[in-house]
Amino acid sequence: MPSPTEVQRLSERIPPACAAVMFQAWTDLLFLHWTWDPETVQRTLPPGLTVDTFDGRAWIGLVPFFMRAVRPRYLPAVPGLSNFMELNVRTYVHDDAGRPGVWFYSL
């Protein structure tokens, strides 16, 4: 499956027209990435997703950060529950229509 075009990649930056369901702030992010063999990463993905590559390499990311003031719309943040650390392990993918995305191995 060919990689997404530049237009497809940039079109995913347009925010949805519907109202937000939740609110949150991400702070103190650290993006760590390693190149990986695309065939190895592809074997870990569900059907319908294709590993996205850059210069012929797949990328695996490890992203630790803080979630702050996580809350549903129209409700206040809850002390002790709305602030916590998060760790994402991810790779970059696209679907059969060429839409790019992120596949999270963990959230």
Contacts in CASP RR format, 6 or more apart in sequence:
PFRMAT RR
TARGET T0000
AUTHOR 0000-0000-0000
METHOD contacts of the structure
MODEL  1
MPSPTEVQRLSERIPPACAAVMFQAWTDLLFLHWTWDPETVQRTLPPGLT
VDTFDGRAWIGLVPFFMRAVRPRYLPAVPGLSNFMELNVRTYVHDDAGRP
GVWFYSL
1 50 0 8 1.000
1 94 0 8 1.000
1 96 0 8 1.000
1 98 0 8 1.000
2 98 0 8 1.000
3 52 0 8 1.000
3 53 0 8 1.000
3 94 0 8 1.000
3 98 0 8 1.000
4 52 0 8 1.000
4 94 0 8 1.000
4 98 0 8 1.000
4 99 0 8 1.000
4 100 0 8 1.000
5 98 0 8 1.000
8 94 0 8 1.000
8 98 0 8 1.000
8 99 0 8 1.000
8 100 0 8 1.000
9 100 0 8 1.000
12 99 0 8 1.000
12 100 0 8 1.000
12 101 0 8 1.000
19 73 0 8 1.000
20 73 0 8 1.000
21 72 0 8 1.000
21 73 0 8 1.000
22 70 0 8 1.000
22 71 0 8 1.000
22 72 0 8 1.000
22 73 0 8 1.000
23 69 0 8 1.000
23 70 0 8 1.000
23 71 0 8 1.000
23 72 0 8 1.000
23 73 0 8 1.000
24 67 0 8 1.000
24 68 0 8 1.000
24 69 0 8 1.000
24 70 0 8 1.000
24 71 0 8 1.000
25 67 0 8 1.000
25 68 0 8 1.000
25 69 0 8 1.000
26 65 0 8 1.000
26 66 0 8 1.000
26 67 0 8 1.000
26 68 0 8 1.000
26 86 0 8 1.000
27 65 0 8 1.000
27 66 0 8 1.000
27 68 0 8 1.000
28 65 0 8 1.000
28 66 0 8 1.000
29 63 0 8 1.000
29 64 0 8 1.000
29 65 0 8 1.000
30 63 0 8 1.000
30 64 0 8 1.000
30 65 0 8 1.000
31 61 0 8 1.000
31 63 0 8 1.000
32 61 0 8 1.000
32 62 0 8 1.000
32 63 0 8 1.000
33 59 0 8 1.000
33 60 0 8 1.000
33 61 0 8 1.000
33 62 0 8 1.000
34 59 0 8 1.000
34 60 0 8 1.000
34 61 0 8 1.000
35 57 0 8 1.000
35 58 0 8 1.000
35 59 0 8 1.000
36 57 0 8 1.000
36 58 0 8 1.000
36 59 0 8 1.000
36 60 0 8 1.000
36 91 0 8 1.000
37 57 0 8 1.000
37 58 0 8 1.000
38 51 0 8 1.000
38 53 0 8 1.000
38 56 0 8 1.000
38 57 0 8 1.000
38 58 0 8 1.000
40 58 0 8 1.000
41 51 0 8 1.000
41 58 0 8 1.000
41 60 0 8 1.000
41 91 0 8 1.000
42 50 0 8 1.000
42 51 0 8 1.000
42 58 0 8 1.000
44 91 0 8 1.000
44 105 0 8 1.000
45 51 0 8 1.000
45 91 0 8 1.000
45 93 0 8 1.000
45 103 0 8 1.000
48 95 0 8 1.000
48 96 0 8 1.000
49 93 0 8 1.000
49 94 0 8 1.000
49 95 0 8 1.000
49 103 0 8 1.000
50 93 0 8 1.000
50 94 0 8 1.000
50 95 0 8 1.000
50 96 0 8 1.000
51 58 0 8 1.000
51 91 0 8 1.000
51 92 0 8 1.000
51 93 0 8 1.000
52 58 0 8 1.000
52 91 0 8 1.000
52 92 0 8 1.000
52 93 0 8 1.000
52 94 0 8 1.000
52 100 0 8 1.000
52 101 0 8 1.000
58 91 0 8 1.000
58 92 0 8 1.000
59 91 0 8 1.000
59 92 0 8 1.000
60 89 0 8 1.000
60 90 0 8 1.000
60 91 0 8 1.000
61 88 0 8 1.000
61 89 0 8 1.000
61 90 0 8 1.000
61 91 0 8 1.000
62 87 0 8 1.000
62 88 0 8 1.000
62 89 0 8 1.000
63 87 0 8 1.000
63 88 0 8 1.000
63 89 0 8 1.000
63 90 0 8 1.000
64 85 0 8 1.000
64 86 0 8 1.000
64 87 0 8 1.000
64 88 0 8 1.000
65 85 0 8 1.000
65 86 0 8 1.000
65 88 0 8 1.000
66 83 0 8 1.000
66 84 0 8 1.000
66 85 0 8 1.000
66 86 0 8 1.000
67 82 0 8 1.000
67 83 0 8 1.000
67 84 0 8 1.000
67 85 0 8 1.000
67 86 0 8 1.000
68 82 0 8 1.000
68 83 0 8 1.000
69 77 0 8 1.000
69 82 0 8 1.000
69 83 0 8 1.000
70 77 0 8 1.000
70 81 0 8 1.000
70 82 0 8 1.000
70 83 0 8 1.000
70 84 0 8 1.000
71 77 0 8 1.000
71 78 0 8 1.000
71 82 0 8 1.000
77 83 0 8 1.000
86 107 0 8 1.000
87 106 0 8 1.000
88 104 0 8 1.000
88 106 0 8 1.000
88 107 0 8 1.000
89 104 0 8 1.000
89 105 0 8 1.000
89 106 0 8 1.000
90 102 0 8 1.000
90 103 0 8 1.000
90 104 0 8 1.000
90 105 0 8 1.000
91 102 0 8 1.000
91 103 0 8 1.000
91 105 0 8 1.000
92 100 0 8 1.000
92 101 0 8 1.000
92 102 0 8 1.000
92 103 0 8 1.000
93 100 0 8 1.000
93 101 0 8 1.000
93 102 0 8 1.000
93 103 0 8 1.000
94 100 0 8 1.000
94 101 0 8 1.000
95 101 0 8 1.000
END
